[in-house]
Amino acid sequence: MLLDDFKKYLIEENGVSEKYAQITSSAVKKFASPIFKSKKSLKKIDIKFIRQYLTTPYYSKYRLRMTLPNITAIRSFLAWAYLKKLTLKNLSINLPIKKSRKINIPKKVCKKDIRKILKTCDRRTFKGARAYAVIMLLLELGLRRSEISNLTFDHINWHEGTIAVHSKGSSSVLPLPEDVGSALSSYLKKRKNYKKIRHIFLTIKAPYNPLPPIGISSILNFASRKAGLKQISSHKFRHSLAINLLDKGGTLSEIGQILRHKSIDTTRIYAQVDDLKLREIVAQWPKEVV
């Protein structure tokens, strides 16, 4: 069917998720229902058809809310149809363009701020060494709060230089960077020696329980304030790792594996960062080159 071909085009050529392609094709189906039901050619779609669809009650049975995603879906379909010579003209230009809401492109913690935050950690003390180790895990491995909180001695293989991460029903083994291993080793030398507690990170005060995820946030909030910075979330360190990997030529698939995303759809948010950088580079080129 025509919509199946369009859906396949969205997935294979545009790289969208199957879910997004399904939503898009559903919007198109409602738009072109009068044509599909009458089994007429798509060449019957003209400016008059679009105007009626947008402004008259004639097509109210098939009309959608004129939200940005729906308009974008129809415009995409019309452009594809013209490319496949299924319509006489490129009718996508006749659809109104709605101003999109601002997209929240992930931002990383700058190197200057990272240095400030790390400097707040007095590694001579148990509290400071713990904070430094936590921040290094966030920065170098992009661990989630819960993943750090759940770390036990069984998860670290010092001989192999690896760390096992368990979260959201899955597990993975990551290389343990030397600077992260050094930070953990320094902290563990100052850690209270409670053999019954296998968790690596403990609270400062007795009875020295395993540090909960909110405790990770508290460490970051304290370090940020002490450094004279606005509050920085643990997730922003994950963004930092992903963007740094992009800068070094990493692929979205590689980033997804390192950040332990269950779906590539989650990783696609970083494609916005890559696209933004590309547009910035192109904007700097001479017009005759572009």
N, C-alpha and C positions, 0 to 999 in steps of 0.2 A: 504493500500500500504506500501511497504518497507520504503519509505522515511517518511511516516507519523509515522511509528513506531520509526524511528530514531529521528524524531523531538520530539515525545512524550518523548523519553528517555532523550533527552537533557534538556527538561523543567522539568520533574519530578525527574530525578535522579541527573542531574548536576546543577539544579536550575538556568538555564539561562533564559533570558527573551524570550518571544514569538518572538519578532523582531529578536533577535540574532539567535534563532533556525531556523527562516525562511531564513535568510541570509546564514547560514551554510548549510542547506539542499539544497538551490539553487546551491551553489558551488558544492555540491556532485552530484547533478542531471546532471550538465554539465560534470563532470568528468566521470560518469558511463553511460552516454547516449548511447554509442555503445552497452553496455550490456543490458540495459533496452529495447532499441528499437528492438534488436534481440531476446528478451525474453529468453536469456540464463541465466544459473545459475551464481550467483556471484562467484562460484568456478572457473569460467573462468578468473577471474582477477588474474593475477600472476605477477611476477617480470617483465616479458617481456612486459606486458600490461602497467605497470607503466613507464617503461623505454621509451616505444614508446610515451606515453602521454607527458612525460617531454622533450624528445629530438628530436622527428621526426615530420614532417608536416602531418603525416597520420591522426592524431587526431586534426588537427588545427581547424576544424569546432567546436569542442567541448572544446577546450582548454581555460583556464583562464589565467589571468595574475598571475604569480607565486609570489603573495604577501603573506606575513605571514598569514593573516586571511584565505586565500584560502587553503594554504598548511595545516594549522592547522585543517581546516574543513575536508579535505580529510583524514588526519591522524586519526582524531577522528572517522570518519565513518568506516575506515578499522579496527580500534581497536574494535569498537562496533560489526562489522560484524563477526570478529573472536570470540568474546565473545559469540555471538549467534550461533556459528558454521556454519555460512553462507559461510565462506572461509576456505580453507584448512590450511592456515598459517596466522600468524599475519603479514600482509603486511605493516602495518603502519610504521614499522621500516625501510622500504626501501625508505621512503620519505625523501628528504633532509631537514635538520633543519636550518631554517634561524634565525639569531640572531635577537631577538626582540629589538625594541627600548625601552629605559628606561621608565618604568612606573612611573608616578608621584604619589607616595603614599602620601595621605594627612598627613600633619604634624601639630602638635599642638603648641601653644605658651607655653613655659615652665613656671613653677611656678615662677621661679626667675625673668623672664622678665615681668610677669604679675605684680609682686610686684613693680618692677621698674616703670612700666607704671602708676600704681595707685598712687604711691608716687608723681608723677609729678602734680597731681590734688590738687590744693589748695582749699579745700572744704569750706573755709571761704568766698570765692568770688563766684559771680554768674557764672563766666566763669569756674572756677575750679569745682564747684558743678555740673554744667551741664556736663562737660567732665566725671566726675566720674560716674554720673548716666547713661550716654550713654555707657560707657565701661562695667558697671555692667550688663546692658541689653544684650550687645553682649556676655559677658562671661557666664552669668548664664542661659540665655534663648535662646541664639543663634539667636537673631533677625537679619533680614536683614536690610540694610541701609534704604530702603524704608519703612519698617515696623516701624522703630523707628521714621522716619520723619513724618509718618502719624498718630502717636499716639495722641489721644485727651483725654480730661478729661472724656469723655463718655466711653472710653475703659477700665478704671480702676475702679474696684469695691473694694473699701477699706474695706467694711464690710465683703465681702465674701473672700477677699484676692486673687482676680483673675485679670488677664489682658487679654483683647480681642485683638487678632492680626488679621489684615486684610491684605492680600497680594495675588496677582496673581489670583484674582477672587474667593478666598476662605477665610474662616475665622475660627478661632479656639480660644478656651478659655483655657488659661494656668494658673496654680497656680503661684501666685506672691511670690517668695522667700522673706523671711524677710529682708535679706541684700539688695536686690534690692528695696524693698518697702521703706526701710530706706534711701537709696541713692536718690530715687525720692522725698521723703518727704523733705529731706534736700535741694534739688535743688529748689523745688517749693516754699519754704519759701523765697528764694532769687530771684525768678522769678518776672519779671515786671508784675504788676497786670493789665493786659489788658483783661477785661471780654469778649470783642468781639472776641478775638482770643482763640479758643478752643484747638488749638494744644499745646502740652506740651512743646516741645522744640522750642525755639525762637532764632533768631540771636542776637548777642551781641549788635549791634548798631541799633539805630533808622532807620527805623520805626518798628523795632522788628517784622519781618515777621517770619512765620514758617520756621524752619531750614530745608533746602533741603537735599536730600541724600548725595550730594557732601560735605555738611557741616559736615556730620558724618565722612567722610574720612579725612577731614581737621583736625578734633579733634584728630583722631588716628595718623595722620602724625605728628602733633605738639607734642603729648605726646611721640611718639616713638623717635623723634629727641631729645627731652628734656631728655629722659631716656638714650640716647646714644646708641640707637638700630637702626637697619635697619627698613625701612618702613614695617609696618604690616597691611595687609588688613583686613577689617571687616570680610571677609569670613573665614579667618584663625581662628577667634574666634568660628565660627560655627564648623570648623573642631575640634577645641579643645574640645568643648562640646561633640561632637559625640565620639571622642576617649576616653574621660574621662568616658562616659557612657559605652563604650565597656569594659574598665578596671574594671568597677564595675559589669560586668556580663550582661549588657543590650543587647537585641537582635536587629537585624537590623530593624525589624518591629517597635520596640519601638522607636528607633532612628529616623526612618522615620516619625513617628507621632509627635515627639517632634520638629523636624526640619521642619515639615509641608511640606514634599516632596509630590508631586502629584503622583509620581510613585516610586515603590520599586527599579526600575532600577537606580534611582539617588542615593539611599542609598547604593547600592551594592559596591560603591567605597570603603566604609569602611571595606568591607570584605577583601580587600587587606591588610589592617592594621592588622586585626585579623590573617590572614594567615601568615603574616611576623612574628608576635610575636610567633605563634605556631612553625614555623620553627626554630626560635631562641631558644625556649625552648627545642625542640627535639635535636638540635645540642649540647646542654649541657648535655644530658643524656648519660650514658655509652652505648657503642655499643651493649653490650649483652642485654640491656633492650629494645633498639629500635628494 
